Amino acid sequence: MSQKSQALSSHLQKMVFEMELRGYAPHTQNHYLGHVKLLERHTSKPAPDITPDELKQYIHDRIKSGIGYSSITISCSAFTLFFNKVLGYNWSDDVIVRPKRPKSLPHILSQDEILSITDQVRNLKHRMILLTTYASGLRISETLNLRISDIDSSAMSIRVNHGKGNKDRLTILSHENLKMLRLYWKRYRPTDLLFPGPVEGQPMSTKTPQKVFLDARKKAGITKPVTIHTLRHSFATHLLEKILTCAQFKFLWGIAILLRPQSIFTYQQNICPQ
């Protein structure tokens, strides 16, 4: 049993066991546990005692409160694992109800807008986190977990270990970003993690660059409702504008979600037909 699970109640310890058995990434385990704990606080009951109607009401309340689609679906995945796999309740989709995916398209930043945001960031480490996230199309958690050994300057690639779905992949390393990363390394001299956090050997919290991005966006005068994850979507859009082949795009992007009909990139249907 992991050290983390020893401080949890018995039913949450069982949940950790099931997640470890399935090879869930640590951040996924933390998210799932957090959603079950939030449910317990909301109902003031241990999760095993929660009824189907109480769970449906909780999901309904979360949707009505304006919580984002992604957070709701992650919580539903956590509840499916917990109630059906851990507790064996076998509750149907009529109990653990997932909302429909919204069909709205996200906002995309132009390259000039991205530069205007990063120009507002004076801290070199923070600026390089944003630039690397954009230049290689990374999720912020992937950027913060990069190690120096993941940077391959000979192949001009970056290795992403244990990305979404606990999958590894390679993505591009631009010459300009490599040059800036070398300047960053000369100043900070990291030895393992490329962007280490304040605790030795531990990555930085995602909250730090998220706040840096939002503050810089405000200073740059950009009013679009964009977040740090928009950098990844902008990377994908700009790649498509350069007419990469579908195979290249899927390889770099690392997930198949863009091939769904509700793809955020409307013109991709012509470039990468299903």
Beta strands, then each sheet from edge to edge (+ up, - down):
strand 1: 151-152
strand 2: 157-160
strand 3: 169-172
sheet 1: 1+ 2- 3+
end
